[in-house]
Amino acid sequence: MDELEKFIKENRDKLDIYNPPRSVWKKIRRETGVRTYHWQAAAAIALLITGLSALYLIIKTQKTNMQSLSKKELNEAVVFYSVRYTELFNKAKPLLNKQPDLREELNNDMERLDSIMSLTRKDLKDRVANSEVIEALIQNYRTRILILEDMLDILKETENENGKNKDHLL
């Protein structure tokens, strides 16, 4: 260590009691051309803009991923329930031909569900609470299947009872 450093270290407490006037720092800034506050403010604003931009991109990406996932789920559900409905309807069709009143009741139920489905699909196009709308559409398909399954069970029971009555008549 040289003597100046040694002197400063030994007398630091005595030297730190004095504060230079503000004008000295202003002069230093002017001469060096450094404006620390401006650079600090610019850096803070740049960081803020960068952070907000990154946050916006993350949220937008997640929202897009959720919407495409929801649409994919809906398309899979539509295919599944449509196939299931067609299978059940084809099983019930011969039995429904023998019972026009049940066929009419089934048609009325399906028309009501169709009108609800139309309104729900309109909400989906408007992007109103996507996940809730998709759940409502899927529930509509489930309801269709349940109605058709119940109708098919009734038709089969009626068919079995009619078959037993014919056997007893012989």
C-alpha positions as CSV (number, residue, x, y, z in Angstrom):
1,M,0.0,0.0,0.0
2,D,1.2,3.4,-0.8
3,E,1.2,6.2,1.8
4,L,-1.8,8.0,0.4
5,E,-4.0,4.9,0.6
6,K,-2.7,4.3,4.1
7,F,-3.5,7.8,5.1
8,I,-7.0,7.7,3.7
9,K,-7.8,4.4,5.4
10,E,-6.5,5.7,8.8
11,N,-8.3,9.0,8.5
12,R,-11.5,7.9,6.7
13,D,-13.8,8.9,9.6
14,K,-12.4,12.4,9.8
15,L,-12.6,12.9,6.0
16,D,-16.3,11.6,5.7
17,I,-17.7,14.3,7.8
18,Y,-17.7,16.8,4.9
19,N,-20.1,16.8,2.0
20,P,-19.3,18.6,-1.1
21,P,-21.8,21.2,-2.3
22,R,-24.4,20.2,-4.9
23,S,-22.9,22.6,-7.4
24,V,-19.8,20.5,-7.5
25,W,-21.8,17.4,-8.6
26,K,-23.7,19.5,-11.2
27,K,-20.4,20.8,-12.6
28,I,-19.1,17.2,-12.8
29,R,-22.2,16.1,-14.6
30,R,-22.0,19.0,-17.0
31,E,-18.4,18.4,-17.8
32,T,-18.7,14.7,-18.2
33,G,-22.0,14.9,-20.1
34,V,-23.5,12.2,-17.8
35,R,-27.1,12.6,-16.9
36,T,-27.7,9.8,-14.5
37,Y,-31.3,10.5,-13.8
38,H,-32.3,10.5,-17.5
39,W,-30.5,7.3,-18.1
40,Q,-32.0,5.7,-15.1
41,A,-35.5,6.8,-16.1
42,A,-34.9,5.6,-19.7
43,A,-33.7,2.2,-18.5
44,A,-36.6,1.8,-16.1
45,I,-39.1,2.7,-18.9
46,A,-37.4,0.3,-21.3
47,L,-37.5,-2.5,-18.7
48,L,-41.2,-1.8,-18.0
49,I,-42.1,-1.8,-21.7
50,T,-40.2,-5.1,-22.2
51,G,-41.8,-6.7,-19.2
52,L,-45.3,-5.7,-20.2
53,S,-44.7,-6.8,-23.8
54,A,-43.5,-10.2,-22.6
55,L,-46.5,-10.6,-20.3
56,Y,-48.9,-9.6,-23.1
57,L,-47.3,-12.2,-25.4
58,I,-47.5,-14.9,-22.8
59,I,-51.2,-14.2,-22.0
60,K,-52.1,-14.0,-25.7
61,T,-50.3,-17.3,-26.4
62,Q,-52.0,-19.1,-23.5
63,K,-55.4,-17.7,-24.5
64,T,-54.9,-18.8,-28.1
65,N,-53.8,-22.3,-26.9
66,M,-56.9,-22.6,-24.7
67,Q,-59.2,-21.6,-27.5
68,S,-57.7,-24.0,-30.0
69,L,-57.8,-26.7,-27.3
70,S,-61.4,-26.0,-26.6
71,K,-62.4,-26.0,-30.3
72,K,-60.5,-29.3,-30.7
73,E,-62.4,-30.8,-27.7
74,L,-65.7,-29.5,-29.1
75,N,-65.0,-31.0,-32.5
76,E,-64.1,-34.4,-31.0
77,A,-67.3,-34.3,-28.8
78,V,-69.5,-33.4,-31.8
79,V,-68.1,-36.3,-33.8
80,F,-68.4,-38.7,-30.9
81,Y,-72.0,-37.8,-29.9
82,S,-73.2,-37.5,-33.5
83,V,-72.0,-41.1,-34.2
84,R,-73.5,-42.3,-31.0
85,Y,-76.8,-40.5,-31.7
86,T,-77.0,-42.0,-35.2
87,E,-76.3,-45.5,-33.9
88,L,-79.1,-45.2,-31.3
89,F,-81.5,-43.6,-33.7
90,N,-80.9,-46.4,-36.3
91,K,-81.7,-49.0,-33.6
92,A,-84.8,-47.1,-32.5
93,K,-86.1,-46.3,-36.0
94,P,-87.9,-49.6,-36.7
95,L,-89.5,-49.5,-33.3
96,L,-90.5,-45.9,-33.7
97,N,-92.2,-46.6,-37.0
98,K,-94.6,-48.8,-35.0
99,Q,-95.3,-46.1,-32.4
100,P,-96.0,-42.8,-34.1
101,D,-96.8,-41.0,-30.9
102,L,-93.4,-41.7,-29.4
103,R,-91.8,-40.8,-32.7
104,E,-93.6,-37.4,-32.5
105,E,-92.5,-36.9,-28.9
106,L,-88.9,-37.7,-29.8
107,N,-89.0,-35.2,-32.7
108,N,-90.4,-32.5,-30.4
109,D,-87.7,-33.1,-27.9
110,M,-85.0,-33.0,-30.5
111,E,-86.5,-29.8,-32.0
112,R,-86.3,-28.1,-28.6
113,L,-82.7,-29.2,-28.2
114,D,-81.9,-28.0,-31.7
115,S,-83.2,-24.5,-30.9
116,I,-81.1,-24.5,-27.7
117,M,-78.1,-25.7,-29.7
118,S,-78.5,-22.9,-32.2
119,L,-78.5,-20.2,-29.5
120,T,-75.5,-21.8,-27.8
121,R,-73.5,-22.0,-31.1
122,K,-74.3,-18.3,-31.6
123,D,-72.7,-17.6,-28.2
124,L,-69.7,-19.6,-29.2
125,K,-69.3,-17.5,-32.3
126,D,-69.5,-14.4,-30.1
127,R,-66.8,-15.9,-27.9
128,V,-68.9,-15.5,-24.8
129,A,-67.2,-17.5,-22.0
130,N,-65.9,-20.1,-24.4
131,S,-65.4,-22.9,-21.9
132,E,-68.9,-22.5,-20.5
133,V,-70.5,-22.4,-24.0
134,I,-68.5,-25.5,-25.0
135,E,-69.7,-27.3,-21.9
136,A,-73.3,-26.3,-22.7
137,L,-73.0,-27.7,-26.2
138,I,-71.5,-31.0,-24.9
139,Q,-74.3,-31.2,-22.3
140,N,-76.8,-30.7,-25.1
141,Y,-75.4,-33.7,-27.0
142,R,-75.4,-35.8,-23.8
143,T,-79.0,-34.9,-23.2
144,R,-79.9,-36.0,-26.8
145,I,-78.2,-39.3,-26.2
146,L,-79.9,-39.8,-22.8
147,I,-83.4,-39.1,-24.3
148,L,-82.7,-41.5,-27.2
149,E,-81.4,-44.2,-24.8
150,D,-84.5,-43.8,-22.6
151,M,-86.8,-43.9,-25.6
152,L,-85.0,-47.0,-26.9
153,D,-85.4,-48.7,-23.5
154,I,-89.1,-47.9,-23.5
155,L,-89.5,-49.2,-27.0
156,K,-87.7,-52.4,-26.3
157,E,-89.9,-53.0,-23.1
158,T,-93.0,-52.3,-25.1
159,E,-91.8,-54.7,-27.8
160,N,-91.0,-57.4,-25.3
161,E,-94.4,-57.0,-23.6
162,N,-96.2,-57.2,-26.9
163,G,-94.2,-60.3,-27.8
164,K,-95.1,-62.0,-24.5
165,N,-98.8,-61.1,-24.9
166,K,-98.8,-62.7,-28.4
167,D,-97.2,-65.9,-26.9
168,H,-99.9,-66.1,-24.3
169,L,-102.6,-65.7,-26.9
170,L,-101.4,-68.8,-28.7
